[in-house]
Amino acid sequence: MKKIKIGAVGLGRLGYQHAENIAFKIPGAELVALCDKDEVKLNKTADAWGIPNRYTDYEDMITNQALDAVVISSPSSLHTTQIAQALDAGLHVFSEKPLGTNLEECKIAEEAVERHPELVFMLGFMRRYDPSYAYAREKIRNGDIGNVVLFRGYSQDPESCIEGAIAYAGHSGGQFIDMAVHDIDLARWMVDSEPITIHAIGGCYAHQEFGAFKDGDNVAALMQMENDAMVFLFAGRTAPHGYNVETEIIGTKATLRIASVPQKNMVEILDHHGVRQECSQDFLERFEQAYLAEINEFIKCIHDHRKPEVTVYDGTKTTEIAYQCKKAFETNELIRM
Ligand SMILES: NC(=O)c1ccc[n+]([C@@H]2O[C@H](COP(=O)([O-])OP(=O)(O)OC[C@H]3O[C@@H](n4cnc5c(N)ncnc54)[C@H](O)[C@@H]3O)[C@@H](O)[C@H]2O)c1
């Protein structure tokens, strides 16, 4: 089978991991080009992995005729322009979430995807590729939990990462767009419905710096869905114990909980603190399998000439809902969709 030749842009926290996975762990793909505006980081990584094609300018990279596809892990506000440029250059595209930081940006990506039905576009909502979430969703679809009453999603970054979060706050789009998008996507995917009303609250409980961006360090939203299900989302940056992503779906016949204790593994430690389990410390650790599985799916879609389940419209809808959560948080008003 011909290997899909990939150029990866953005070698930051997640982009480095995607690039490393493509270089060494995805059988159907070959990493042939790297792009980052930070030349030192770029050369260090390209030298270490023996990648000959290296670019500080993304527009240069996508003119490389050897490429079949790009993987975009650049800052969120660059995604949709880079998606459109790559599709127009005839390349398949995998882009990190969020699709865009506002609706206007998302429309740029939608139009580009519609111009190129022959190409594969996939968005990185990796939780859908986590085995536990996929298993839980199958149970919901089989009717095993009855009608969904409540979806509850918590996404908390560890306090130990707070400096990075503050530095990133100016161009992240805010807590709802940057972080809660994962839970918004999961809620839509699991509840199979769209919100009709949104209320949002929160504040700066430990780090006033987020206030400068009309954001909070911990925020929450409550939604009523078209099918009457309730959705409660909580996104925070100050978890003292580690990276905490937990989800609960309460149905009329059963309740599903995913990672209600965010344990690192099955080991229990019995020592002078008592009995405890260690916690995942970041998204790379918790979703290691999911990041691999989603890129594998992207490559398989290209090989099999089929489209991924996650569409560009899921990206737009999720950004729209996250944007309305942000508006509800800023105005303290109930939003009717
Ligand atoms: N799916 C997930 O779980 C998840 C987790 C983290 C981040 N993300 C997303 O991934 C994206 C990147 O996040 P990150 O945390 O890795 O960011 P980061 O700040 O760590 O890295 C961004 C990288 O992009 C480079 N860059 C910036 N502008 C560029 C340009 N014009 N051309 C080329 N390179 C450029 C920077 O030098 C840096 O190396 C964001 O959109 C974020 O929302 C997703």
The ligand as a Gaussian input file, in Angstrom:
#p B3LYP/6-31G(d) Opt

LIG

0 1
 N       -7.124000      17.798000      20.774000
 C       -6.545000      18.160000      21.902000
 O       -6.675000      17.503000      22.920000
 C       -5.669000      19.379000      21.925000
 C       -4.760000      19.544000      22.971000
 C       -3.907000      20.654000      22.922000
 C       -3.975000      21.547000      21.866000
 N       -4.901000      21.345000      20.879000
 C       -4.986000      22.283000      19.757000
 O       -3.783000      22.176000      18.992000
 C       -3.383000      23.457000      18.529000
 C       -1.962000      23.727000      19.006000
 O       -1.959000      23.729000      20.401000
 P       -0.607000      23.538000      21.229000
 O       -1.009000      23.432000      22.637000
 O        0.207000      22.451000      20.630000
 O        0.061000      24.977000      20.955000
 P        1.581000      25.445000      21.174000
 O        1.521000      26.908000      21.424000
 O        2.267000      24.547000      22.139000
 O        2.244000      25.191000      19.732000
 C        1.942000      25.936000      18.583000
 C        3.128000      25.787000      17.634000
 O        2.782000      26.449000      16.414000
 C        3.901000      27.231000      16.001000
 N        3.409000      28.330000      15.169000
 C        2.765000      29.459000      15.567000
 N        2.450000      30.224000      14.504000
 C        2.885000      29.550000      13.416000
 C        2.858000      29.836000      12.031000
 N        2.305000      30.952000      11.543000
 N        3.420000      28.929000      11.179000
 C        4.000000      27.795000      11.658000
 N        4.061000      27.501000      12.965000
 C        3.499000      28.350000      13.833000
 C        4.564000      27.692000      17.293000
 O        5.928000      28.049000      17.102000
 C        4.412000      26.442000      18.167000
 O        5.505000      25.558000      17.999000
 C       -4.409000      24.455000      19.073000
 O       -5.347000      24.734000      18.074000
 C       -5.079000      23.722000      20.219000
 O       -6.434000      24.095000      20.406000
 C       -5.723000      20.284000      20.881000

